[in-house]
């Protein structure tokens, strides 16, 4: 939501004002909508874009429409909250009434934007079937990388050790445990040639704790998005494993993490169920794997690539050439907000 606003501000036809930037506060209730909307901005705006809203905001939307009857209401939905696995801590806060409020709020919007085409089709059917009086249009807007996010980034930090540093970034417990056999075989095949780096919230599940203990994983707790990119750069990762079980939530995920890693020149080995299949050309900008032998083969190829050519350089070039904000991609965004 932030970088598209900054990008369209470069055009002569559109102006975006960001009213606030909030860090993720898990202690805050989902019903807390703390932003104050200036009446002058409401009267000025043609569109007002909201994050996911989990409380009854019908009164607020009615008040906005009273102040500005022609304004279009937009919600940016970053994931499928209706299908979040129970292992993700956020699921404990997504009680039935919260999800019902989100559902009703979708019907109050003129437009809902999502970053996954499969999710777009699902959500349009969801709204049409459940909310008879809604006239909500669900629009797919792909995630893109912006130079605004990397302008003050220090030079890329590279691993200088002889060991290959393989990352695991915020997988769910189920997704992580699906790699149990793969991780075991990786350690057996590569021995001390590789080390695992986990970046995310530490798990309390016994199986995961045991898995980390057995493989001596280097653990880095999650950080605020304000420090996220610097932290990611400091980990000096040579590759990242993206495990994913076949489920609705994973099918509807965006490919933002894949793009962030590519921007740092970090290749990924992704499960065939991870929603980056259409973005990865095997061996060119990443690897896809299903069974354990495929994961091992991909890792062997990655080790070989690191020795024989600069794989990171081609990744960085590919992401900026094909998945960044260009005039064409900005035109697609502005064409939605006309």
NUVEX-529369 format. One record per residue: x, y, z of N, C-alpha, C, O in turn. Coordinates in steps of 0.02 Angstrom, whole numbers, plus 32768, in hexadecimal, padded with zeros to 4 digits. Atoms other than C-alpha are relative to their C-alpha. Layout:
<rs>
XYZXYZXYZXYZ ...
</rs>
This chain:
<rs>
80297FC48000800080008000802B803F8000801780727FE4 7FD67FC47FF98090807780278026800F7FC0802480477FA6 7FD87FF3803C810380607F917FD680117FC37FEB803D7F9C 80287FEA8039807680687F107FEC804980067FEA806E7FD5 80127FBA7FF68041810D7F5E803B802E7FEE803180617FCE 7FC57FD7800F80F281517F52800F80007FB5802380337F99 7FF280058047810481137EA07FCF80287FD57FE4804A7FA6 80317FDA80298063815E7E5D8006804B800B7FEE80737FE3 7FF47FB87FF5809682047EAA8031801D7FCD8036805A7FC7 7FD17FE880338119820D7E207FDB80137FC07FF980317F93 80257FF1803D808F821C7D9E7FE4804780037FE280668037 801E7FBD8005803F82BE7D627FB57FFE800D7F9580328013 804980067FFD7F8F82797D757FE47FEC80447FA97FF68051 8018801A7FC07F8682307E258029801B803A8064802A8034 7FDF7FEA7FC27FAE82687ED67FE77FD480397FAA7FCC8042 8012802B7FC87FB181F57F6D801C801E8041805580358042 7FEB7FE97FBE7FBB822880247FFB7FC580317FC67FA88039 7FFF80367FCF7FEF81A680A67FF3801F804580198049805C 80157FE17FC17F9781D0814980267FE5803C802F8009806D 7FDA801C7FC87FFB815B81BB80237FC07FEA800D7F9E7FBC 7FDC803E8009807880CD81BF80057FE0804580217FFD8073 800180217FBF80628050824B802B7FC17FFF802E7F9D7FCE 7FDC803E7FF880D47FC7828A7FD07FCA80177F9A7FDA8032 802B80387FED808B7F1B82AB80017FF8804C80357FE58068 800580077FB7804F7F1A83607FD07FC7800F7F937FD0800D 802A803B7FF580117E6C838A7FD48007803E7FA17FE68045 80267FF87FC27FD47EA784357FC080297FF57F938028801F 803A7FD7800D7F567F1C83E57FC77FD57FE67FD17FA47FC2 803A802580177EA67EDE83C77FF5800B7FB6800480417F9B 800E7FF980477E737EBD83147FCA80347FF37FC780507FBC 80377FD080097DDD7F2E83308018804880067FF380777FF7 7FE77FBC7FF77E4D7FC38356800F80207FBD803E800C7F9A 7FF17FD9803B7E44803C82C58011804680197FE4806E8027 7FEA7FC57FDB7EAC80CB8308800C803D7FD2801980747FEC 7FF37FC8802E7EC28138826C7FC7803380037F8C80218003 80317FCB80057E6C81DE826D8002801D7FBA8037802F7FA1 80047FE780447E30821981C47FEB804A80017FB7805C801C 800D7FB980047E3882D381A37FC6800C7FD07FC67FF37F98 803B7FF2802A7D928314815F801480227FBE7FF580177F8B 7FE97FDE803D7DF2838080E3801A7FCE7FCD80107FD67F91 7FE78033802D7E4782E6809C7FC77FD67FE27FC97FC37FA8 803A802680197DA1828A808F7FDF80267FC77FCD80097F94 80207FD780337D58831B802C802B80057FC18011800B7F8A 7FD17FF980387DF483247FBE80077FBF7FD880127FC17F9B 7FEE8040801E7E07826A7F997FCE7FE77FCD7F917FF27FD4 802A8027802E7DC482097F057FFC7FB780177FCB7F95800A 7FFD80447FE57DF981667F59801E80028046804C802A8053 7FE1800A7FBE7E1C8135800E800E7FB680077FE17F8C8002 7FEB80467FFC7E7F80958025800C7FEC80498032800D806D 7FFB80187FBC7E6F803480C780257FBD800280277F997FD0 7FE680437FF67ECD7F9E810C7FC67FD180117F8C7FE7800F 8035802E7FEC7E6C7F0381427FDF801980408001802C806F 80267FE57FC77DE27F3881BC7FD77FC980207FB07FA77FFF 801F80387FDD7DA37EBF82417FCC801580327FB77FED805C 80377FE97FD57D227F29829C7FCA801F7FD67FD4802C7F9B 80387FE280257C7B7F72826A800F80497FF1800F8073801E 7FEF7FBB80147CA9800E82087FCA801D7FD27FD7804D7FAE 80357FE8802C7C03802681B07FEF8049800D7FE1806F7FDF 800E7FBB7FEE7BE680C782108035802F7FE3802580667FCC 7FCA7FD8801A7C90810881DA7FFA80097FB4800380407F9A 80077FFC80497C7380DF81237FC5802C7FEC7FC780517FBB 803B7FD6800E7BC8813081298011804A800A7FFC80757FE3 7FEC7FBB7FF37C1481CD8174802D801B7FC8802780557FB4 7FD47FEC80377C9A81D280ED7FD8800F7FC27FE480417FA0 802A7FF6803C7C1781C080647FD4803E80087FC3805D7FD6 80277FC37FF47BB3824C80B58029803E7FF08011806E7FD2 7FD37FC7800C7C4882C180AF801480057FB7801C803C7F9C 7FEB800180457C78828A80007FDC7FC77FDC7FF77F907FD9 80288036801F7BF282287FA280227FDD7FC580127FA37FB6 7FE1801E803C7C6182087F0B80407FDA800F805D7FBB7FE2 7FC180217FEF7CF781C27F697FF87FB47FFA7FC47F98800A 8000804980067D24810C7F4480277FE2803A805E7FF8804A 7FE180217FC77D4D809A7FD780257FC17FE980097F987FC5 7FD6803780157DDA801D7FC1801E7FDD803D80337FFE806D 7FDC80267FCC7E1E7F92803080367FD77FDF802A7FB57FAD 7FC9802980187EC77F43801380067FC4802E80177FCB8069 7FFF803D7FD97EC07E8E804E80417FDB7FF2804C7FC27FBB 7FBD801A800C7F707E4B806680057FB5800480387F987FEF 800080497FFD7F427D9480867FB97FE880097F8B80108014 8043801D7FF77EAE7D1D80937FF67FF2804A80087FBC8062 800B80077FB87E7B7D3781487FCD7FCA80107FC87FB38049 803480337FF57DED7CBA8131801E7FBA7FFF7FFA7F89800C 7FE1804380077E6A7C2B811A80437FFC8025806C7FD18014 7FC080007FDC7EF87C52819480077FC1802A7FDB7FB28051 7FF5803C7FD87F427BB281E080028010804A80178046805E 80027FF57FB87F2D7B9D829B80468008801E804C80238055 7FBC7FF97FE67FEB7B9682B0801980477FFD804A80588020 7FEC7FBA80037FF97C4E82827FE08025803B7FA380238041 801C7FE07FC47FE47CB483247FC4802E7FF27F978032801C 80377FD280107F717D3182CD7FBD7FDC80007F897FFB800D 803F802680047EEF7CA782BA7FDB800080427F9D7FFB8044 802080007FBE7ECF7CAD83767FD8803F800C7FAB80408036 80257FC27FF97E917D5F83647FC780067FCE7F9B80307FD5 80337FFD80347E267D3C82CC7FC37FD780147FB57FA27FF7 803E80217FE97D887D0B83287FCA80077FCB7FD080307F9D 8036800080317CE77CEC82C97FE580457FF47FD780587FBA 801D7FBE80087CA67D9B82EB802F802F7FDA8018805B7FB5 7FD17FD680257D467DEA82A87FFE7FF17FB67FFE801E7F8C 8004801480467D3D7D8782077FBE80167FE17FBC80297FA6 80417FEA80197C857DB281F68001804B7FF37FE480637FC2 7FF97FB8800B7CAE7E6B820A8028800E7FC18017803A7F99 7FD87FF7803D7D357E5C81857FD67FF17FC27FD880167F91 802B801380397CBA7E0481127FCF80387FF07FC7804A7FB6 80307FCA800B7C377E8D812A8022803E7FE5800680617FBA 7FDC7FC580177CB97F15811180157FFB7FB78019802E7F94 7FF1800980467CEB7ECA806B7FC580177FD47FCF80337F9E 803B7FEC80257C397EE980337FF4804A80007FCD80637FD7 80077FB77FFE7C467FA18063802F80237FD08028805F7FC3 7FCD7FE3802C7CD97FBB7FED7FE880047FB87FBE7FDC7FA2 800A7FFD80497CD37FF17F3880337FD37FDD80237FB47FAB 7FCA8027801D7D787F9B7F1480267FDD803880317FF9806E 7FD180247FD47DE17F167F6C803B7FEB7FD580327FCD7FA0 7FC4801280257E957EFE7F3380247FC6802380287FC58060 7FD980397FE67EF97E5D7F48803C7FF57FD2803D800E7F9A 7FC2800980267FA57E247F0D800A7FB97FE880427FA27FDD 7FFC804580187F7B7D747ED47FC37FF47FD37F8A7FFF7FE8 8037800880307F137D497E3A7FCE7FCB80167F927FD4800E 802D80357FE87ECD7CA87E847FD5801A80397F99800B803C 80257FE27FC87E9A7D077F217FCC80317FE57F9580368001 802F7FD0801D7E497D8D7EB57FC07FDD7FE87F897FF57FF6 803A802480197DD77D0E7E617FD77FE2803A7F9A7FE58039 8022801C7FC57DAF7CB97F087FD8803680247F9E802B8035 80217FCC7FD87D867D5C7F607FC580207FDB7F9480327FFB 80387FE580267D187D9D7ED37FC37FD280067F8B7FE98010 803780317FF77CB07CFC7EDD7FE6800380477FA97FFF8052 80127FFE7FB97CB17D067F9A7FD0803A800E7F9D8032802F 80297FC57FF57C697DB67F9A7FBD7FFA7FDB7F8980097FF7 803D800680287BEB7D957F0E7FCF7FCE801E7F927FD9801B 802B80357FE57BA97CF87F647FE4801180457FAC7FFD8056 80137FF47FBA7BA17D3980177FE08044800C7FBA804C803C 80177FBC7FF47B797DF280057FD680177FC57FF080347F95 802D7FF5803A7AE27E067F947FFD80487FEA7FF880567FAE 80087FBA80117ADA7EC37F9D804280247FF2804380607FE6 7FBF7FE1800B7B937EE17F85800D800B7FB57FF97FE37F8C 7FEA7FF280447BD87F307EE7804C80098000806780387FE2 7FB87FFC7FF67C8D7F0F7F1280257FDF7FC680147FA77FB1 7FD7801A80357D0D7EF77E8980447FED801C80668018803B 7FBF80177FE77DA87E8F7EB5803380057FC880297FE87F92 7FCD7FF380337E437EC57E5780437FE2801580587FE9804E 7FBC801B7FF57EEA7E6A7E48803380357FEF8035804F7FB7 7FC87FD3800A7F7F7EDD7E5F803F7FDC801780487FD38053 7FC680277FED80247E7D7E5D80308027802D803680648027 7FCC7FE27FD780AA7E9E7EDF803C80117FD3804F7FEA7FA8 7FC67FEA8026813C7EFF7E978033801E802F802280368065 7FCC7FE17FD781E27F3C7EDA800A80487FEA800480597FAF 7FF77FB9800D82037FF57EE880448017801A805B8000804E 7FC07FE67FEB82A780527EF37FFA80298040802C80348063 800A7FDB7FC2825B80B87F8080127FD6803D80287FF08070 7FF4802B7FC6826F80217FF2804A7FF0800B805C7FD4803E 7FBA80157FFD832A800E7FD08030803A7FF8806D802F7FF1 7FD57FC7800F836C80BF7FB8803980098033807180198020 7FCD7FF57FCD83C980C8805E801F7FBE8019803F7FBD804D 7FE680417FEC83F780108066804C7FFE7FF6806580127FC2 7FB88007800984B07FEF8085800F7FCB7FCB7FE27FA67FB8 7FEE80338033850F7F8380067FED7FBA80177FEE7FAB8053 801480447FF084D67ECE7FFD80367FDC802780717FDD8015 7FD280227FD485257E68808780057FB77FEB7FD37F937FEC 7FF78043801A856F7DC5804580237FD38034804B7FE9805C 7FE380327FD4859D7D2780A380497FF37FEC80587FE07FB3 7FB98009800F865A7D1B80B0801B7FBE801B80557FAD8011 7FEA80407FE486607C7381097FFD7FCA7FCB7FE37FD47F94 80018039802F86787BCA80B67FBF7FDA80027FB17FB27FD6 804080237FFA85CF7B8D80F27FC980247FD97FC980627FD5 80397FE4802385317BA7808C7FCA801080337FB47FE38057 80327FEA7FCF84B37C0B80F37FBB7FFC7FDF7FAB80227FB2 8042800D801D84037BCB80CE7FCA801A80317FC98006806B 80317FE07FD583717C3081117FBB7FE07FFE7FA77FC27FCD 804780127FF982C27C05814E7FDE803E801D7FEB80518056 801C7FC07FEC82597CA381577FB57FFA800E7F8D7FF37FE0 80457FFF7FE781B87CA181BD7FD27FCC7FE27F9A7FDC7FCE 802F8033801881707BFB81827FCF7FEF80387FDE7FF88073 802D801A7FCD80D77BB681DB801C7FC0801C80497FA27FFE 7FE7803E7FE280F27B22824E7FF57FC57FD180217F9B7FC9 800F8037802E809D7AAD81D1803080007FC580497FCC7FB1 7FD37FFB803A81057AED814080477FEC8013806A7FC97FEE 7FBD80107FEA81A57AE081A480097FB5800D803B7F987FF9 7FFB80487FF181827A2F81E07FFB7FD67FC180127F9D7FC0 80028025803F815E79FC812D80457FF67FE3804F7FCC7FB7 7FBB8004801882197A15810F802B7FD5802E80687FD18024 7FD880257FCF824E79A4819F802E7FCD7FDE80697FCA7FEE 7FD88032802482897918812B803580227FD6806E800B7FD2 7FD17FDC802B82DA799580B5803A801B8028807480148013 7FCB7FE47FD6833A79EC814080307FC98019806C7FD3801B 7FD780387FE8837679448183802F7FE97FC9806B7FDF7FD5 7FD78017803883B4790D80D8803480347FEA806A80237FD4 7FD07FCB8010840579B680B9803C7FFD802E807580028018 7FC980047FD0846A79A68158802B7FC27FF380687FC47FF9 7FDC803E800D849778F3812C802A80057FC180627FEC7FBF 7FDD7FFA804084C9791F807A803880338001806E80287FE7 7FD17FC98003852179C380968028800A8040805A802F8040 7FDB7FFB7FC2855A79B1814A800B804780177FDB806D801C 7FF07FBD7FE785B37A4C8188800780347FC9801C806D7FD6 7FFB7FCF803885AF7A9E80DC7FC9803580037FD0806B7FE6 80387FD07FFD85097AF381067FED800C80497FFB7FE38075 801D7FF07FBF84BA7B49819C7FBC80217FF57FB380467FC5 80447FE6800784037B7681B67FF7803E802B800C80418064 800E7FC27FDD83CB7C2481E67FB4800B7FFF7F9680107FCA 80487FF57FFB83197C3C82257FF380488013800F80618044 80117FBA7FF482D07CEC821D7FB48005800A7F8E7FFE7FDA 80477FFC7FF182287D0082737FF47FF7804980237FF68071 801280097FBA81CB7CE7831580117FB980157FFD7F897FF4 7FEF80437FE882127C55837A7FC17FD8800F7F907FF3802A 803A802B7FF4819A7BC2838580067FDD8044803E7FD1805C 800180247FC181667B6C84267FEB7FB77FF67FEB7F908026 80158044800E812B7ACD83D1803C7FD1800980727FDF7FEF 7FCA802D7FEF81937A3B840F80247FE57FC380627FE17FC2 7FE1801D803C81B179F08363802F80317FDE8064801E7FC6 7FD67FCD802081F47A94831F803E800E802A807580158010 7FC77FF57FD382617AB283B880337FC87FF880707FD57FF5 7FD48039800882A97A0383A4802480037FBC805F7FF47FB7 7FE37FFA804382C47A2082EA803980338000806E80277FE4 7FCC7FCC7FFD83257AC0830E803C7FE9802980757FF88018 7FC980187FD5838A7A6C8397802C7FCE7FDB80697FD17FDE 7FDB8033802583BA79D98329802D801D7FCA806380047FBD 7FDB7FE3803883F47A49829C8027803F80128045805F7FE7 7FDA7FC67FE984407AD483057FF2803E7FD6801F805C7FB9 80167FC7802983DD7B5C82AF8011804280228006804A805E 7FF47FBC7FE884147C1182C37FBE80267FFD7FA2802E7FC7 80437FE27FFD83777C6D82FC8004804B8009802980648034 80057FB77FFC83517D2582DF7FB6801380067F9080077FD7 80467FED7FF882AC7D6883267FEB80347FCC8015805A7FB2 801A7FD08031823D7DCE82B2800980478019800E80538055 7FF67FB97FF082527E8B82AD7FCA802A7FE07FA480117FB5 802F7FD0801E81E97F238282801080087FB5804980017FA1 7FF47FF7804881D17F4281C88030803A7FF3804F803E7FBE 7FD27FC8800882347FE381E380497FE88000807480087FE2 7FBC801B7FFD82CE7F77820780087FC07FD6803D7FA27FD4 800280418020829E7EE1819D80357FF77FCA80587FC57FC9 7FD28008803983077F00810180498000801680717FDA7FFC 7FBC80007FE683A47F2B816180107FBD802280477FA3801B 7FF680407FDF838D7E8E81C9800A7FC87FCD80367F9E7FD4 7FFC8033803483717E22812F804480037FDE80637FCF7FD0 7FBF7FF88020840E7E6980E080387FE7802D80697FC98015 7FCB80127FD184757E49817E80067FB58009803A7F9D8021 7FFE80487FF6844A7D8F817F80307FDD7FD080437FA37FDB 7FCF801B803084BE7D7380E97FEC7FBB7FE680137F8C7FE7 801A8041801784527CE880A180177FF07FBA801B801C7F8E 7FEF80188043848B7C81800D7FC47FE47FDC7FC47FDD7F9F 803D801C801D83DE7C387FF17FCB7FFB80367FDA7FFE8072 803880067FD183327C2780417FD27FC87FE97FC37FC27FAE 80318035800D82BD7B92804D7FBA801C800D7FAE803A8042 80457FE97FF982057BBC80327FD17FC37FFE7FB67FB37FC9 802D803A7FFE81A17B23806B7FB7801780017FA8804D8019 80477FF07FFF80E47B2080537FD77FC17FF57FE27F9C7FC6 802F8037800A805D7A9E806B7FC980167FD17FBD80527FC9 80387FF1802C7FCD7A937FF17FC48014802B7FA87FEA804E 803A7FE87FDA7F447AFF80407FE980427FE2800D80627FBC 801E7FC4801C7ED27B9180178029803E80118033806A7FE7 7FDA7FC57FE97F387C0E807D803F80097FD6804E80407FBF 7FC27FFA80287FDA7BE680207FF280107FB7801780357F98 80117FF180477F847BEA7F767FF1804A7FF77FFA80657FC0 80157FBA80057F4A7C9B7F9D8035803180188029806D801B 7FCA7FD47FEB7FF07CDE7FDD801C80287FC6801780137F8C 7FDE7FDA8034804B7D677F7E80497FE97FFB805F7FBE8021 7FBB8015800A80FE7D567F408031803680168068803C7FFB 7FD77FC87FE881427DEC7F9F80437FE9801C80778007800E 7FC280187FE281C37D87800080327FEA7FCA806E7FF97FCF 7FD58014803782077D3B7F608021803C7FDF805D803A7FCE 7FE57FC48020821E7DE97F1680338023802D8066803B8015 7FD07FE17FD282717E2E7FB280437FDB800080787FFA8000 7FC28028800082EE7D9F7FB2802680097FBE8063800F7FBE 7FE07FF68041830F7DB47EF8802380437FFC8058804A7FDD 7FE27FBE800083327E6C7F14804480008023807080288013 7FC080077FDE83BE7E387F8A802D7FCC7FDF80637FBC7FF7 7FD98031802383FB7DB87F0D80027FBC802280317F968019 8003803F7FDB83C57D267F7C7FD27FD07FDB7F967FDC7FD8 802B8030802383877C907F177FD67FD780317FE97FCD806A 802D80287FD682F67C297F5A7FF87FBA7FE27FFB7FB07FA6 80188042801382CA7B717F567FBA7FFC801D7FB27FF7805A 80457FFA7FE9820D7B747F607FD97FC07FF47FE47F9D7FC2 802F8037800A818A7AEE7F777FD5800E7FC37FC680487FB4 802C7FF7803A81217AD17EDD7FBC801B80147F9680327FEA 80407FE57FE7808D7B057F4C8006804980147FD4806A8023 7FF77FBA7FEF80DA7BAE7F727FEC802A7FC27FFE80187F8A 801C7FDC803A80867C347F04803280297FD9802680647FCC 7FCF7FDD802A81217C627EA0800F7FD87FC1803D7FE97F9C 7FF3802C803981167BDA7E1C800380277FBE802E801A7F94 80027FDB803E80EA7C557D93803980337FFA8047804D7FC3 7FCB7FCE8001817A7CC77DC580467FE17FFB807780037FEC 7FBF80217FFF82057C457DCD800C7FD77FC17FE47FAD7FAF 7FE7802B803582637BFF7D3980377FD6801F806C7FF18030 7FD3802C7FDB82BC7B697D83804980087FE980597FFF7FAF 7FBA7FF9800F83767B887D8E801580457FE8805080547FE4 7FF07FBE8019836A7C3A7D4C7FF8803580378025805D8043 800B7FD07FCA831E7C9E7DDB7FE57FDE803F7FC57FFE8069 801780267FC682FA7C167E5B7FF67FB77FEE80047FA27FB6 800A8048800A82CC7B607E6F7FBD7FEB801F7FA980058053 803E801D7FE6822A7AFE7E88800D7FB7801380327F947FF1 7FF580457FE882227A5B7EE97FC07FE680217F9A800C803E 803980217FDF81A079DE7F2680187FCB8030800D7FD0806D 7FE780377FD781F3793F7F658047800F8018806A80397FFD 7FBE7FF57FE2829179347FCF80397FFF7FCE8065802B7FD1 7FC980008031830479037F3D800480407FD7803A80567FC4 80007FC3802882CD799F7EDE801D803A802980408065800D 7FE37FCD7FD582F97A0F7F73804C7FF980028071802A7FFD 7FB8800D7FFD83A479BD7F80802380117FBE8059802E7FBE 7FE47FF1804183C379CB7EC68005804C7FF5803680657FDA 80007FB7800883937A837EC98038801F80298059804E8013 7FCB7FE57FD6840A7AA47F5A80457FF17FE28071801C7FE5 7FC18011802184977A487F00800D802F7FC4804580457FB9 7FFA7FD1803984757AB37E66801280458018803B80687FFA 7FF27FBE7FE484767B4F7ED1804980068015806980388009 7FBA80017FEC851F7B207F1B802D80067FC2805E802B7FC2 7FDA7FFE803E85617B027E6B7FFE80457FDF8030805E7FC7 80077FBE801E851B7BA77E2C802A80348025804A805F8007 7FDA7FD07FD9856C7C067EBB804A7FFC7FEF806E802E7FF2 7FBA8009801086147BBE7E88801080167FB9804680307FAC 7FF17FF7804686047BD27DCC7FEC80437FE2800A805A7FB2 80157FC0801C85A87C757DAF7FDC802A80347FC880118069 80207FD27FD1855D7D0D7E037FB47FFB7FF97F9680227FD4 8048800B800384AC7CCE7E1D7FDA803D801B7FA5804F8002 80217FC77FE084817D637E8D7FF6803A7FCF7FC2805A7FCF 80037FC9803084A67DE07E037FC67FF87FCF7FA280287FC1 8036800B802F842C7D907D8A7FBC800580227F8B801A8004 803F7FF97FDA83A57D887E137FEC804980077FB3805C7FFB 800E7FB97FF583B47E407E397FEB80227FBF7FBB80497FBE 80117FE2804183B17E707D817FBA7FEB7FEA7F9380137FD1 8041801A801583197E017D617FC7802280267F9480348007 80377FE57FD982B07E467DF07FF380497FF07FBA805F7FED 80097FBA801082D07EFC7DC57FE7800A7FB87FC4803B7FA9 80177FFA804682B07EDE7D0B7FB87FEA7FF87F9480057FCE 8041801F800B82107E787D217FCC800A80377F917FFF802B 80307FFC7FC981C27E9B7DCB8006804180287FFA80428064 7FFB7FBF7FDD81E07F527DF47FCE80317FE37FAC80237FB1 802F7FCC8018817A7FF07DE0801E80227FC3804D80497FC8 7FEE7FDF803F818C80247D2B7FC6802D7FEC7F91802D800C 80377FD68017812480A27CCB7FC27FD67FEF7F8A7FEB7FFD 8038802B801380B980127C897FDB7FE8803E7F9D7FE9803F 8021801A7FC480977FC97D367FDE803880277FA8802E8043 80207FC77FDE807380757D807FC180157FDB7F8F80277FFA 803C7FF080287FFA80967CF07FC77FD080107F8C7FE58010 803480307FEF7F9D7FF67D1F7FDF801180427FA38009804A 801B7FEC7FBF7F8A80347DD17FD4803E7FF97F9C80408013 80267FC180077F5280E27DA17FC07FF67FD77F90801B7FDF 803C800D80287ED680987D237FC77FE5802C7F8D7FEB801B 803380177FD17E7C80477DB77FE1803A80257FA5803C8033 80187FC57FDA7E7080ED7E127FF8803A7FD0802380657FCA 800D7FCC80327E22815C7D8D7FC5802C80167FB3805A7FF2 
</rs>
